[in-house]
Amino acid sequence: MNPEQKKVRVLMVCLGNICRSPTAHGVFQKRVENAGLGNIIEVDSAGTGDWHIGREPDPRACSAAQLRGYDLSPLRARQVHSTDFESFDYILAMDEENLRNLRALCPPQYHDRLQLFLHFAGDDVAPRYVPDPYYGEEDGFQLVLDLVEDGADALLNHIKRHHL
Ligand code: 4NP
């Protein structure tokens, strides 16, 4: 591997940073580690809202993730910060509302860093957004994991093709 390899920094974003984006953070982090790329790809997550700052991920997200071998327990919620737009190469929204909120905060020169997380999965994955499971039933968290696993595979392939 090129010793000059620049780090690739990825920020997963949802509304509360306790359900979808920590799931995407934990799943993608594990994909990155399994690929031996932990020293090159950095992963973080944040919410557009401030209600849950400092909290652990939702227990329903943690237990659904645990059953598939992902440990979300070390993660703590934080809010998107203005410095994130210059710090991260990929700022990936779980749904269109998150993306709109990010666009409103992001300086114009960094708008090309904003994208839907599922954008990289192409037409194979429907829907193109990760639905908010917070007020829904348990199976919403399974759908989040199904979509996030597909999105994480696609994102890792994209980064390998374009950066490594
Ligand atoms: P997330 O889910 O955006 O996937 O973390 C939510 C968590 C909390 C709330 C909404 C969505 N809330 O309204 O508090």
Boltz pocket constraint, residues with backbone or C-beta under 6 A from the ligand:
constraints:
  - pocket:
      binder: B
      contacts: [[A, 14], [A, 15], [A, 16], [A, 17], [A, 18], [A, 19], [A, 20], [A, 21], [A, 51], [A, 132], [A, 133], [A, 134]]
      max_distance: 6.0
